[in-house]
Amino acid sequence: MLGKTLAQCRMCRGGDLYLFLDLGFAPPSDSLLAPEHMNEPETFFPLRVVQCRTCGLTQLDHVVDPTHMYGEKYLYESSITRTGQEHFFSMAKDIAAAFNLGANDLAVDIGSNVGVLLEGFKRCGLRVLGIDPAPRICARANERGIETWPELMTQEVAAKIVAAKGQAKVVTATNVFAHIDQKDGLMAAINQLLTPDGIFVIEAPYLVDLIDNLEYDTIYLEHLEYLSVKPLVQFFARHNLELFHVERYGIHGKSIRVFVGRPGQYPVSASVQTLIQLETDKKIYDRNSLDQFAAKVLNHKMTLTELLVSLKAQGKKIVGISAPAKGNTILNYCHFDSALISCIAEKSDIKPGRFTPGMHIPIISEDQLKAEQADYGIIFAWNFAEEIMRNVSWFIEQGGQFIIPIPDIRIVSGPRNHIQFSPNNKQTVC
């Protein structure tokens, strides 16, 4: 079996799960295809979002076996943008300063990828260790001098770490906590791994922002959960841990950074209750609000499809610029293939030469983009749009225009010339 459908909430075991968003069927978003795999069968899974009516956790109702998603085809590289690198270096520096971490302290990063966050901790003088299940990505991290074990985090792996390195003063899980299905086992591992005064730090997209900014493209099979503070407080308490502080950041379309420790070890800041109240005020646990979000998603699909089909009918050439996992949600949900989007240009040096999962659009390097002479370039990594547009500023000089799909569909033909497409297809220059 490559997957399973949930009968109860992953965090509280409640059985009342409200289905509010169905994005159809999709392949794993980070499993890019090599040319030799193009004629092989490809597996698609249900991409549906439910909310637990007991604790409020928003989650996918279908779980794909992680060994299927994070094998040799997994090619996500974290923070290849300058913006992303600066964010994670700053995160490491801030945590080290706030909790007085020093040279004898160990930092362990779960889902450490190529080790950018750990590089930040290493610069602060800490001992570091990465844990990541993707073999190719682990190899890259070790080549960069960041010791990384090719493992899924389990109690057995936590015991190996403690035996080899000692307990960790800080354990981090950035954009990975929501990827893990076996939460009880994870928390047992965290409790085993942390020193008595150690902290567990999560960073992930915030459900409030996802709903407010129509960020449905961040919904894909690797992301099992869409986090908010209320269910997390309850969840950690059940595992004899305490969520004591939350911060909000602009990275990845806006995220929360959650700090967890032993009960009573750190004072609980006002930030926790402030965000729980925000979630209540925003009505993110209200069925009507969730249904309205789903209706906006469908409308966005129809509007974006109408735009691209119209441009193609006019003889315009459309390409993608940047090939993040979130782009594959849009491609597969809207059924955009290479007949509509000729290719996708990507900065990463491990993605060009491959094809997007599901829609099989060829990925080329940014250096090859000029030769395409495209009229429009869709920036799928819209959260880094400003940096991407600066990197390929020649695209506009060459006569091209950028399309930014989220949160509002905009055509950008210059720094101050944005055309926004409304649901009824009227155009507004802003």
C-alpha positions as CSV (number, residue, x, y, z in Angstrom):
1,M,0.0,0.0,0.0
2,L,1.4,3.4,-1.0
3,G,-1.1,5.4,1.2
4,K,-4.0,5.4,3.5
5,T,-7.2,7.5,4.1
6,L,-7.6,8.9,7.6
7,A,-10.6,7.9,9.7
8,Q,-9.6,10.2,12.6
9,C,-7.6,13.3,13.3
10,R,-3.8,12.8,13.4
11,M,-3.4,14.9,16.6
12,C,-6.4,14.3,18.8
13,R,-7.9,11.1,17.3
14,G,-11.3,12.8,16.9
15,G,-13.5,11.2,14.2
16,D,-15.4,14.2,13.0
17,L,-13.5,15.4,10.0
18,Y,-15.1,18.0,7.8
19,L,-14.2,17.8,4.1
20,F,-14.1,21.4,2.6
21,L,-11.6,21.4,-0.3
22,D,-11.1,18.8,-3.0
23,L,-8.2,19.5,-5.4
24,G,-8.7,16.3,-7.3
25,F,-5.9,13.8,-7.8
26,A,-2.2,14.7,-7.8
27,P,1.3,13.0,-7.9
28,P,3.8,13.9,-5.2
29,S,4.8,17.5,-6.0
30,D,8.6,17.1,-5.4
31,S,8.9,13.9,-7.5
32,L,10.4,15.3,-10.7
33,L,10.7,12.9,-13.6
34,A,13.9,12.0,-15.4
35,P,13.6,11.5,-19.2
36,E,14.0,7.7,-18.8
37,H,10.9,7.6,-16.5
38,M,8.6,9.5,-18.9
39,N,7.0,6.3,-20.3
40,E,6.5,4.7,-16.9
41,P,3.2,4.6,-15.0
42,E,2.7,7.5,-12.5
43,T,0.7,7.3,-9.3
44,F,-1.8,9.9,-8.4
45,F,-3.4,10.3,-5.0
46,P,-6.5,12.2,-3.6
47,L,-5.7,15.7,-2.6
48,R,-8.4,16.6,-0.2
49,V,-8.4,18.9,2.9
50,V,-10.4,18.3,6.0
51,Q,-10.7,20.0,9.4
52,C,-11.1,18.2,12.7
53,R,-14.2,19.5,14.4
54,T,-12.8,18.4,17.8
55,C,-9.4,20.1,18.0
56,G,-9.4,22.3,14.8
57,L,-6.4,20.7,13.0
58,T,-6.6,21.2,9.2
59,Q,-5.1,18.3,7.4
60,L,-5.1,16.1,4.3
61,D,-7.4,13.1,4.6
62,H,-5.1,10.9,2.5
63,V,-1.5,10.0,3.6
64,V,1.1,8.8,1.1
65,D,3.9,6.5,2.3
66,P,6.9,8.8,3.0
67,T,9.3,6.3,1.4
68,H,7.4,6.8,-1.9
69,M,7.6,10.6,-1.7
70,Y,11.2,11.1,-0.4
71,G,13.2,8.7,-2.5
72,E,15.6,9.3,-5.4
73,K,13.1,11.4,-7.3
74,Y,12.8,14.0,-4.4
75,L,14.7,17.0,-5.6
76,Y,13.6,19.9,-3.4
77,E,16.5,22.1,-2.3
78,S,15.7,24.6,0.5
79,S,16.6,28.3,0.3
80,I,18.4,28.6,-3.0
81,T,17.2,32.2,-3.1
82,R,19.2,34.9,-1.2
83,T,16.0,35.8,0.6
84,G,15.6,32.2,1.9
85,Q,19.2,31.9,3.0
86,E,19.1,35.2,4.9
87,H,16.0,34.1,6.6
88,F,17.4,30.9,7.9
89,F,20.8,32.4,8.9
90,S,18.9,35.0,10.8
91,M,16.7,32.4,12.4
92,A,19.7,30.5,13.7
93,K,21.4,33.6,15.0
94,D,18.2,34.8,16.8
95,I,17.6,31.4,18.5
96,A,21.2,31.1,19.6
97,A,21.2,34.5,21.1
98,A,17.7,34.2,22.8
99,F,18.5,30.9,24.5
100,N,22.2,31.5,25.1
101,L,23.4,28.6,23.0
102,G,27.1,28.0,22.9
103,A,29.9,25.8,21.6
104,N,29.0,22.7,23.6
105,D,25.4,22.7,22.6
106,L,23.9,20.5,19.9
107,A,21.4,21.6,17.2
108,V,19.5,18.9,15.4
109,D,17.4,19.8,12.3
110,I,14.7,17.4,11.2
111,G,14.2,17.4,7.5
112,S,17.4,19.4,7.2
113,N,17.6,19.3,3.4
114,V,20.9,20.7,2.2
115,G,21.7,22.1,5.7
116,V,21.1,25.9,5.3
117,L,19.7,26.4,8.8
118,L,22.3,24.2,10.3
119,E,25.0,26.2,8.6
120,G,23.6,29.2,10.4
121,F,23.9,27.4,13.8
122,K,27.4,26.2,12.9
123,R,28.4,29.8,12.3
124,C,27.1,30.5,15.8
125,G,29.6,27.9,17.1
126,L,27.1,25.0,17.8
127,R,27.6,21.4,17.0
128,V,25.1,20.4,14.3
129,L,23.4,17.3,12.9
130,G,20.9,17.0,10.1
131,I,18.3,14.2,9.7
132,D,16.7,13.9,6.3
133,P,15.2,10.9,4.4
134,A,16.2,12.0,0.8
135,P,19.4,10.3,-0.3
136,R,20.4,12.8,-3.0
137,I,19.7,15.8,-0.7
138,C,21.7,14.2,2.2
139,A,24.7,13.8,-0.1
140,R,24.5,17.5,-1.0
141,A,24.4,18.5,2.6
142,N,27.4,16.3,3.5
143,E,29.3,17.7,0.6
144,R,28.7,21.1,2.1
145,G,30.2,20.1,5.4
146,I,26.9,19.7,7.3
147,E,26.8,16.2,8.8
148,T,23.5,14.7,7.8
149,W,22.1,11.2,8.3
150,P,19.7,9.7,5.7
151,E,16.9,8.8,8.1
152,L,13.3,9.5,9.1
153,M,13.2,10.8,12.6
154,T,12.1,8.0,14.9
155,Q,12.7,7.0,18.6
156,E,15.4,4.6,17.3
157,V,17.1,7.4,15.5
158,A,16.8,9.7,18.5
159,A,18.5,7.0,20.6
160,K,21.3,6.7,18.1
161,I,21.8,10.5,18.2
162,V,21.9,10.7,22.0
163,A,24.4,7.8,22.1
164,A,26.6,9.4,19.5
165,K,26.2,13.1,20.2
166,G,24.4,13.6,23.5
167,Q,21.1,15.4,23.9
168,A,20.2,18.4,21.8
169,K,19.7,21.9,23.2
170,V,17.6,22.8,20.2
171,V,15.7,20.7,17.7
172,T,14.2,22.4,14.7
173,A,11.7,21.4,12.1
174,T,11.2,24.1,9.5
175,N,8.5,23.4,6.9
176,V,8.7,19.7,7.9
177,F,6.6,19.2,11.1
178,A,3.4,19.2,9.0
179,H,4.9,16.5,6.7
180,I,5.1,13.8,9.4
181,D,2.2,11.5,9.8
182,Q,3.3,9.5,12.9
183,K,3.1,12.4,15.3
184,D,3.0,10.4,18.5
185,G,6.3,8.6,17.5
186,L,7.8,12.0,16.6
187,M,7.0,13.5,19.9
188,A,8.4,10.5,21.8
189,A,11.6,11.0,19.8
190,I,11.6,14.7,20.6
191,N,11.2,14.1,24.3
192,Q,14.0,11.6,24.2
193,L,16.3,13.9,22.2
194,L,15.9,17.2,24.1
195,T,17.9,18.3,27.2
196,P,15.7,19.2,30.2
197,D,15.9,22.9,29.2
198,G,15.9,22.2,25.4
199,I,13.6,23.8,22.9
200,F,11.7,22.4,19.9
201,V,11.2,25.0,17.2
202,I,8.8,24.6,14.3
203,E,8.3,26.9,11.4
204,A,5.5,26.4,8.9
205,P,2.9,28.3,6.8
206,Y,0.1,29.7,8.9
207,L,-3.5,28.6,8.2
208,V,-4.8,32.2,8.8
209,D,-2.5,33.5,6.0
210,L,-3.2,30.5,3.7
211,I,-6.9,31.3,3.8
212,D,-6.6,35.1,3.7
213,N,-4.2,35.1,0.7
214,L,-5.8,32.2,-1.2
215,E,-2.5,30.2,-0.9
216,Y,-4.0,26.9,-2.0
217,D,-0.9,26.1,-4.0
218,T,0.8,25.3,-0.8
219,I,-1.5,22.4,-0.4
220,Y,0.1,19.2,-1.7
221,L,0.7,15.6,-0.7
222,E,3.9,16.3,1.1
223,H,2.1,18.8,3.4
224,L,-0.1,16.7,5.5
225,E,-1.2,19.6,7.8
226,Y,-2.0,23.3,7.7
227,L,-1.1,24.6,11.1
228,S,-2.8,27.0,13.5
229,V,-2.0,27.6,17.1
230,K,-5.1,26.3,18.9
231,P,-4.7,22.6,18.0
232,L,-0.9,22.8,18.5
233,V,-1.3,24.0,22.2
234,Q,-3.6,21.0,22.9
235,F,-1.4,18.5,21.0
236,F,1.9,19.4,22.8
237,A,0.2,19.4,26.2
238,R,-0.8,15.8,25.6
239,H,2.8,15.0,25.1
240,N,4.0,16.7,28.3
241,L,5.4,19.7,26.4
242,E,4.3,23.4,26.4
243,L,3.9,25.8,23.5
244,F,5.3,29.0,25.1
245,H,5.9,31.5,22.3
246,V,4.9,32.2,18.7
247,E,6.3,34.6,16.1
248,R,5.1,35.5,12.6
249,Y,7.4,35.9,9.6
250,G,6.9,36.9,5.9
251,I,8.8,33.9,4.5
252,H,6.9,31.4,2.3
253,G,3.8,33.7,2.0
254,K,3.9,34.2,5.8
255,S,4.7,31.6,8.4
256,I,4.6,31.1,12.2
257,R,7.6,30.1,14.3
258,V,6.5,28.0,17.3
259,F,8.6,27.5,20.4
260,V,8.0,24.4,22.6
261,G,9.7,23.4,25.9
262,R,9.1,21.4,29.0
263,P,6.1,22.6,31.1
264,G,7.1,25.6,33.2
265,Q,10.6,25.8,31.9
266,Y,9.8,29.0,30.0
267,P,7.1,31.6,30.6
268,V,4.2,31.5,28.2
269,S,4.1,34.7,26.3
270,A,1.0,36.7,25.3
271,S,1.7,35.8,21.7
272,V,0.0,32.4,22.2
273,Q,-3.3,33.7,23.3
274,T,-3.1,36.6,20.8
275,L,-3.0,34.2,17.9
276,I,-5.6,31.9,19.2
277,Q,-7.9,35.0,19.5
278,L,-6.9,36.0,15.9
279,E,-7.9,32.5,14.7
280,T,-11.3,32.9,16.4
281,D,-11.8,36.4,15.0
282,K,-10.9,35.2,11.5
283,K,-13.4,32.3,11.8
284,I,-10.9,29.7,10.5
285,Y,-12.7,27.0,12.4
286,D,-16.1,28.0,10.9
287,R,-17.6,25.7,8.2
288,N,-19.0,28.7,6.3
289,S,-15.6,30.3,6.1
290,L,-14.0,27.1,4.9
291,D,-16.7,26.7,2.3
292,Q,-16.1,30.3,1.1
293,F,-12.4,29.6,0.8
294,A,-13.1,26.5,-1.4
295,A,-15.4,28.6,-3.6
296,K,-12.6,31.2,-4.1
297,V,-10.1,28.4,-5.0
298,L,-12.4,27.1,-7.8
299,N,-13.0,30.7,-9.0
300,H,-9.2,31.3,-9.1
301,K,-8.7,28.1,-11.2
302,M,-11.4,29.2,-13.7
303,T,-9.9,32.8,-14.0
304,L,-6.3,31.7,-14.4
305,T,-7.3,29.1,-17.0
306,E,-9.3,31.6,-18.9
307,L,-6.4,34.0,-18.9
308,L,-3.8,31.5,-20.2
309,V,-6.1,29.9,-22.8
310,S,-6.9,33.4,-24.1
311,L,-3.2,34.3,-24.3
312,K,-2.5,31.1,-26.1
313,A,-5.3,31.7,-28.6
314,Q,-3.7,35.0,-29.4
315,G,-0.5,33.1,-30.4
316,K,1.4,34.1,-27.3
317,K,4.2,31.8,-25.9
318,I,3.9,31.1,-22.1
319,V,6.6,29.7,-20.0
320,G,7.0,29.1,-16.2
321,I,9.7,30.8,-14.2
322,S,10.7,28.8,-11.1
323,A,9.7,25.2,-10.4
324,P,8.7,24.9,-6.7
325,A,6.5,22.1,-5.4
326,K,3.6,24.6,-5.0
327,G,3.7,25.2,-8.7
328,N,2.8,21.6,-9.3
329,T,-0.5,22.0,-7.3
330,I,-1.6,24.7,-9.7
331,L,-0.4,22.7,-12.8
332,N,-2.2,19.5,-11.8
333,Y,-5.4,21.1,-10.3
334,C,-5.8,23.4,-13.4
335,H,-4.5,20.7,-15.9
336,F,-1.9,22.9,-17.4
337,D,0.5,20.8,-19.5
338,S,3.2,21.6,-22.1
339,A,0.6,22.4,-24.8
340,L,-0.2,25.6,-22.7
341,I,3.1,26.2,-20.8
342,S,6.0,25.3,-23.1
343,C,8.6,24.9,-20.3
344,I,9.6,26.0,-16.9
345,A,13.0,27.8,-16.2
346,E,14.6,26.9,-12.8
347,K,17.6,28.3,-11.0
348,S,18.4,25.1,-9.2
349,D,21.0,23.0,-11.0
350,I,19.5,19.6,-10.2
351,K,16.0,20.2,-11.7
352,P,16.8,21.2,-15.4
353,G,16.5,18.2,-17.7
354,R,13.6,16.7,-15.8
355,F,9.9,17.0,-16.1
356,T,7.1,18.2,-13.8
357,P,5.1,15.4,-12.1
358,G,1.7,14.8,-13.6
359,M,1.7,17.4,-16.4
360,H,5.2,16.6,-17.7
361,I,6.4,20.1,-18.6
362,P,10.1,20.2,-19.4
363,I,12.3,22.1,-16.9
364,I,15.2,24.1,-18.3
365,S,17.9,26.3,-16.7
366,E,17.4,30.0,-16.3
367,D,20.3,30.4,-18.8
368,Q,18.2,28.7,-21.5
369,L,15.2,30.9,-20.9
370,K,16.4,33.8,-23.2
371,A,16.4,31.5,-26.2
372,E,12.7,30.7,-25.6
373,Q,11.7,34.3,-26.6
374,A,8.5,33.9,-24.5
375,D,5.8,36.5,-24.2
376,Y,4.7,35.6,-20.7
377,G,6.4,34.0,-17.7
378,I,4.4,32.6,-14.8
379,I,6.3,33.0,-11.5
380,F,5.2,29.9,-9.6
381,A,7.5,30.8,-6.6
382,W,5.4,33.9,-6.1
383,N,6.7,34.4,-2.6
384,F,10.1,35.2,-4.0
385,A,8.7,37.1,-7.0
386,E,10.6,40.4,-6.4
387,E,13.9,38.6,-6.2
388,I,13.1,36.4,-9.3
389,M,12.1,39.4,-11.3
390,R,15.4,41.2,-10.5
391,N,17.4,38.0,-11.4
392,V,15.7,37.8,-14.8
393,S,15.0,41.5,-15.4
394,W,16.1,41.1,-19.0
395,F,12.8,39.2,-19.6
396,I,10.9,42.4,-19.6
397,E,13.6,44.2,-21.6
398,Q,13.2,41.4,-24.2
399,G,9.5,42.2,-24.4
400,G,8.1,39.6,-22.0
401,Q,5.7,40.1,-19.1
402,F,5.4,38.3,-15.8
403,I,2.3,36.6,-14.4
404,I,2.1,36.3,-10.7
405,P,-0.7,33.8,-9.8
406,I,-1.2,34.2,-6.1
407,P,-2.9,35.7,-4.2
408,D,-4.4,37.8,-7.0
409,I,-3.6,37.1,-10.7
410,R,-1.4,39.9,-11.9
411,I,0.4,40.7,-15.1
412,V,3.6,42.6,-14.5
413,S,5.1,44.5,-17.4
414,G,7.3,46.8,-15.3
415,P,8.1,47.7,-11.7
416,R,5.0,49.9,-11.4
417,N,2.7,48.5,-14.0
418,H,0.6,45.6,-12.7
419,I,-2.6,44.5,-14.3
420,Q,-4.9,42.6,-11.9
421,F,-7.5,40.1,-13.2
422,S,-10.7,40.0,-11.2
423,P,-13.2,37.1,-11.2
424,N,-15.4,38.6,-13.8
425,N,-12.3,39.2,-16.0
426,K,-12.3,43.0,-15.7
427,Q,-8.8,44.4,-15.7
428,T,-7.5,47.0,-13.3
429,V,-4.1,48.7,-13.4
430,C,-2.7,49.1,-9.9
